Amino acid sequence: QLVLVESGGGLVEPGGSQRLVCRLTGGSLDFYDIGWFRQSSGKEREGVSAIHAATGRTFYSESVQGRFTISKDTRKNMVYLEMNSLEPEDTGFYYCNAVGYWGQGTQVTVSL
């Protein structure tokens, strides 16, 4: 069974940066595409970014394109989401996903 654990959330000022980490156990990143999603208050969960298992190809939503970078370390079985130029609209619970398995999420709050 796959288990995903997110970390790295917290409070950051607008314009700041933060790095989220998704740790996968029970499987290898060589075989599972990983997606980052977020859910803001009163909104549906939305896809933010993803990384393909075999090719490493990355995908971004329009709202984060150019500001967020997804990457992975297959030796550590970790996926990272580097977030720059954060805006208050980026506030939300961030989750990572692999083939329908979800982590518990980590809260990111962008505020003064």
Backbone as CSV, one residue per row, in Angstrom:
resi,resn,N_x,N_y,N_z,CA_x,CA_y,CA_z,C_x,C_y,C_z
1,GLN,0.836,-1.188,0.000,0.000,0.000,0.000,0.874,1.242,0.000
2,LEU,0.494,2.172,-0.870,1.249,3.409,-0.937,0.860,4.334,0.205
3,VAL,1.853,5.009,0.755,1.623,6.029,1.767,2.373,7.279,1.341
4,LEU,1.676,8.407,1.351,2.283,9.683,1.002,2.175,10.622,2.191
5,VAL,3.267,11.312,2.491,3.291,12.239,3.602,3.855,13.568,3.115
6,GLU,3.056,14.615,3.263,3.484,15.952,2.876,4.058,16.694,4.082
7,SER,4.975,17.593,3.807,5.534,18.457,4.840,6.023,19.741,4.180
8,GLY,6.335,20.718,5.021,6.908,21.953,4.513,5.977,23.133,4.486
9,GLY,4.729,22.933,4.853,3.796,24.045,4.847,4.059,25.010,5.989
10,GLY,3.336,26.109,5.967,3.477,27.099,7.015,3.027,28.462,6.547
11,LEU,3.389,29.464,7.313,3.012,30.847,7.007,4.151,31.534,6.263
12,VAL,3.822,32.199,5.182,4.825,32.912,4.401,4.219,34.221,3.915
13,GLU,5.038,35.234,3.810,4.553,36.533,3.350,4.393,36.547,1.830
14,PRO,3.503,37.387,1.334,3.366,37.514,-0.126,4.710,37.849,-0.766
15,GLY,4.981,37.186,-1.884,6.250,37.367,-2.559,7.331,36.403,-2.095
16,GLY,7.051,35.697,-1.031,8.020,34.772,-0.469,8.028,33.420,-1.166
17,SER,8.845,32.530,-0.615,9.022,31.200,-1.192,8.839,30.128,-0.129
18,GLN,8.497,28.948,-0.597,8.354,27.827,0.318,8.533,26.546,-0.493
19,ARG,9.056,25.511,0.170,9.231,24.234,-0.498,8.442,23.152,0.229
20,LEU,7.592,22.500,-0.516,6.835,21.372,0.019,7.515,20.068,-0.368
21,VAL,7.367,19.087,0.510,7.965,17.778,0.274,6.876,16.711,0.378
22,CYS,6.898,15.799,-0.560,5.998,14.641,-0.529,6.872,13.393,-0.491
23,ARG,6.746,12.654,0.589,7.525,11.430,0.744,6.640,10.224,0.460
24,LEU,7.107,9.358,-0.414,6.367,8.166,-0.801,6.987,6.932,-0.172
25,THR,6.171,6.112,0.458,6.623,4.802,0.925,5.672,3.739,0.392
26,GLY,6.176,2.509,0.289,5.362,1.424,-0.240,5.439,1.293,-1.748
27,GLY,6.262,2.105,-2.380,6.402,2.049,-3.826,7.538,2.944,-4.272
28,SER,7.858,2.887,-5.556,8.979,3.661,-6.084,8.485,4.763,-7.015
29,LEU,9.141,5.905,-6.939,8.816,7.014,-7.831,9.138,6.686,-9.290
30,ASP,9.881,5.615,-9.479,10.169,5.191,-10.859,8.907,4.713,-11.569
31,PHE,7.871,4.389,-10.801,6.679,3.784,-11.386,5.403,4.585,-11.200
32,TYR,5.447,5.620,-10.371,4.222,6.360,-10.069,4.347,7.825,-10.434
33,ASP,3.394,8.282,-11.247,3.267,9.719,-11.466,2.789,10.351,-10.169
34,ILE,3.303,11.510,-9.861,2.922,12.215,-8.641,2.322,13.569,-9.006
35,GLY,1.208,13.865,-8.385,0.574,15.162,-8.587,0.464,15.933,-7.292
36,TRP,0.573,17.231,-7.388,0.293,18.127,-6.264,-1.053,18.803,-6.528
37,PHE,-1.877,18.814,-5.502,-3.180,19.446,-5.574,-3.313,20.410,-4.399
38,ARG,-4.233,21.326,-4.526,-4.489,22.202,-3.388,-5.984,22.465,-3.290
39,GLN,-6.392,22.741,-2.058,-7.788,23.082,-1.814,-7.839,24.304,-0.925
40,SER,-8.449,25.348,-1.452,-8.611,26.577,-0.692,-10.004,26.609,-0.108
41,SER,-10.157,27.426,0.911,-11.443,27.516,1.598,-12.555,27.865,0.622
42,GLY,-13.612,27.059,0.609,-14.765,27.334,-0.229,-14.599,26.954,-1.684
43,LYS,-13.474,26.341,-2.029,-13.213,25.977,-3.419,-12.987,24.482,-3.537
44,GLU,-13.143,23.980,-4.742,-12.860,22.576,-4.992,-11.357,22.344,-5.082
45,ARG,-10.976,21.101,-4.840,-9.566,20.750,-4.970,-9.144,20.897,-6.424
46,GLU,-7.988,21.495,-6.633,-7.502,21.718,-7.993,-6.097,21.170,-8.156
47,GLY,-5.810,20.716,-9.364,-4.468,20.256,-9.664,-3.528,21.424,-9.851
48,VAL,-2.345,21.311,-9.296,-1.355,22.379,-9.340,-0.188,22.007,-10.238
49,SER,0.320,20.794,-10.031,1.496,20.372,-10.776,1.589,18.856,-10.740
50,ALA,2.351,18.293,-11.676,2.547,16.844,-11.708,3.877,16.526,-12.378
51,ILE,4.373,15.339,-12.057,5.620,14.887,-12.663,5.463,13.436,-13.085
52,HIS,5.846,13.151,-14.325,5.680,11.815,-14.883,6.775,10.891,-14.366
53,ALA,6.380,9.676,-14.068,7.313,8.732,-13.453,8.496,8.408,-14.357
54,ALA,8.199,8.024,-15.587,9.258,7.510,-16.455,10.070,8.610,-17.123
55,THR,9.386,9.657,-17.577,10.071,10.680,-18.364,10.513,11.874,-17.538
56,GLY,9.890,12.048,-16.369,10.189,13.238,-15.583,9.545,14.500,-16.134
57,ARG,8.710,14.322,-17.149,8.030,15.483,-17.708,7.147,16.121,-16.640
58,THR,7.114,17.454,-16.662,6.375,18.176,-15.629,5.195,18.930,-16.226
59,PHE,4.207,19.155,-15.383,2.989,19.846,-15.783,2.625,20.862,-14.708
60,TYR,2.060,21.980,-15.159,1.682,23.037,-14.219,0.339,23.631,-14.626
61,SER,-0.413,24.039,-13.618,-1.628,24.785,-13.920,-1.239,26.191,-14.350
62,GLU,-2.146,26.856,-15.021,-1.855,28.217,-15.489,-1.567,29.152,-14.325
63,SER,-2.239,28.925,-13.214,-2.108,29.844,-12.089,-0.739,29.793,-11.418
64,VAL,0.015,28.719,-11.613,1.320,28.606,-10.949,2.473,28.521,-11.937
65,GLN,2.144,28.420,-13.234,3.180,28.311,-14.251,4.174,29.465,-14.117
66,GLY,5.456,29.136,-14.100,6.493,30.153,-13.987,6.862,30.509,-12.562
67,ARG,6.058,30.080,-11.608,6.340,30.384,-10.202,6.670,29.131,-9.393
68,PHE,6.059,28.017,-9.740,6.267,26.764,-9.023,7.120,25.825,-9.872
69,THR,7.903,25.007,-9.179,8.715,23.995,-9.858,8.587,22.677,-9.119
70,ILE,8.239,21.639,-9.845,8.148,20.302,-9.266,9.391,19.514,-9.666
71,SER,9.878,18.713,-8.733,11.037,17.875,-9.022,10.971,16.649,-8.129
72,LYS,11.854,15.698,-8.392,11.842,14.493,-7.563,13.244,13.951,-7.368
73,ASP,13.414,13.247,-6.263,14.649,12.545,-5.961,14.269,11.078,-5.788
74,THR,14.564,10.287,-6.793,14.123,8.890,-6.747,14.887,8.084,-5.704
75,ARG,16.095,8.514,-5.359,16.850,7.784,-4.327,16.186,7.939,-2.972
76,LYS,15.682,9.140,-2.713,15.018,9.414,-1.436,13.515,9.138,-1.504
77,ASN,13.025,8.891,-2.722,11.581,8.686,-2.919,10.779,9.907,-2.473
78,MET,11.254,11.055,-2.830,10.610,12.313,-2.455,10.335,13.169,-3.681
79,VAL,9.238,13.875,-3.622,8.860,14.841,-4.644,8.769,16.206,-3.984
80,TYR,9.297,17.197,-4.662,9.351,18.548,-4.106,8.487,19.491,-4.942
81,LEU,7.927,20.471,-4.260,7.237,21.549,-4.954,7.824,22.856,-4.440
82,GLU,8.671,23.450,-5.260,9.281,24.730,-4.925,8.340,25.829,-5.375
83,MET,7.910,26.652,-4.422,6.923,27.695,-4.712,7.564,29.061,-4.498
84,ASN,7.575,29.869,-5.520,8.151,31.211,-5.462,7.092,32.260,-5.781
85,SER,7.410,33.487,-5.444,6.491,34.606,-5.700,5.076,34.277,-5.239
86,LEU,4.995,33.795,-4.025,3.709,33.352,-3.514,2.741,34.516,-3.357
87,GLU,1.479,34.201,-3.620,0.403,35.178,-3.546,-0.634,34.700,-2.537
88,PRO,-1.405,35.602,-1.983,-2.453,35.171,-1.044,-3.378,34.111,-1.641
89,GLU,-3.570,34.167,-2.967,-4.430,33.182,-3.628,-3.845,31.773,-3.628
90,ASP,-2.573,31.653,-3.272,-1.948,30.336,-3.171,-2.238,29.659,-1.835
91,THR,-2.872,30.376,-0.940,-3.218,29.809,0.361,-4.134,28.601,0.199
92,GLY,-3.847,27.547,0.955,-4.688,26.368,0.904,-3.988,25.158,1.483
93,PHE,-4.734,24.035,1.476,-4.162,22.772,1.898,-3.591,22.101,0.663
94,TYR,-2.338,21.715,0.731,-1.666,21.102,-0.404,-1.505,19.605,-0.160
95,TYR,-1.883,18.837,-1.174,-1.848,17.389,-1.082,-1.032,16.824,-2.244
96,CYS,-0.380,15.688,-2.001,0.205,14.964,-3.114,-0.590,13.677,-3.320
97,ASN,-0.532,13.207,-4.548,-1.362,12.080,-4.961,-0.582,11.153,-5.871
98,ALA,-0.847,9.854,-5.693,-0.303,8.844,-6.594,-1.361,7.763,-6.769
99,VAL,-1.796,7.562,-7.978,-2.791,6.537,-8.349,-3.941,6.453,-7.345
100,GLY,-4.444,7.590,-6.951,-5.597,7.626,-6.073,-5.286,7.630,-4.595
101,TYR,-4.046,7.455,-4.248,-3.666,7.563,-2.843,-3.331,9.018,-2.536
102,TRP,-3.825,9.479,-1.386,-3.618,10.864,-0.979,-2.863,10.927,0.336
103,GLY,-2.042,11.978,0.466,-1.451,12.257,1.749,-2.435,13.014,2.620
104,GLN,-1.997,13.360,3.818,-2.874,14.058,4.764,-2.920,15.553,4.502
105,GLY,-1.985,16.043,3.703,-1.963,17.448,3.332,-1.124,18.294,4.266
106,THR,-0.741,19.445,3.763,-0.002,20.416,4.558,-0.521,21.807,4.215
107,GLN,-0.721,22.612,5.248,-1.345,23.924,5.058,-0.298,24.960,4.661
108,VAL,-0.612,25.716,3.639,0.207,26.849,3.229,-0.645,28.105,3.367
109,THR,-0.139,29.061,4.109,-0.849,30.322,4.287,0.047,31.459,3.831
110,VAL,-0.434,32.231,2.870,0.325,33.365,2.353,-0.359,34.633,2.843
111,SER,0.294,35.301,3.769,-0.328,36.461,4.390,0.727,37.305,5.077
112,LEU,0.399,38.581,5.280,1.309,39.458,6.013,1.224,39.149,7.494
